[in-house]
Amino acid sequence: MLIDGFDATLAGIKVHVTAVLERTCVYVDRTGDRRLASKKDLWVEADKLPIRRRGTG
């Protein structure tokens, strides 16, 4: 489960992703505006994602 926003690269520009939807992500651009991008257009370093594992049982 993602617990916080994370950084990604979109068209060579570093952006901060604040929400992940079914096919898109919400990110903050350089001017501070929220925008949508297709998940397939974002590059993310998986080891940098803020993930909390769900407990079992």
N, C-alpha and C positions, 0 to 999 in steps of 0.2 A: 504494500500500500504506500503510495507516495504521500509524504507528510509535509512537503514544502515545495516552493518553486525551485526551478533549476535552470542552469544556463545551457544554451544550445547554440548551434550555428545555423543561420538561414542565409543562403546565397552569399556565403563568405563573411557575414556580419554576425557578431555575437549578440544574442538576444536573451532575455530572461523569460522563461515560460512560467505562467502562473496557474494554468489549468489544462488538463488533458481531457478531450472529449472523444467521441467515437472515432471520427476520422480526422479531426482537426485539433489544434492546440491554440490556446490564447497566449500571446506573448506581448511584452512591453517593448515598443520601439524606442529609438534614440530620443524622441521628443516626449516620451512618457505616455503616449497613446497606446491603448490596448488594440491589438489586431489579431486576426485569425490567420493561421497557416496550416496547410495540409501536413499531416504527420510525416508523409514520405519526403517532404522537402526539408525537414529538420535533421541535423546531425547532432547526436547526443553521445557523450562518453558515459557508458552504462555504469562504470565504477564510481562515478561522481553523483549518481542519483540519490536523493535523500529517501531511502526506503526503510520502512519498519515492517518486519515480518509479523504476520498474524500468529497469535498463539494457537496451539492445537489442543483443543479440549478445554 
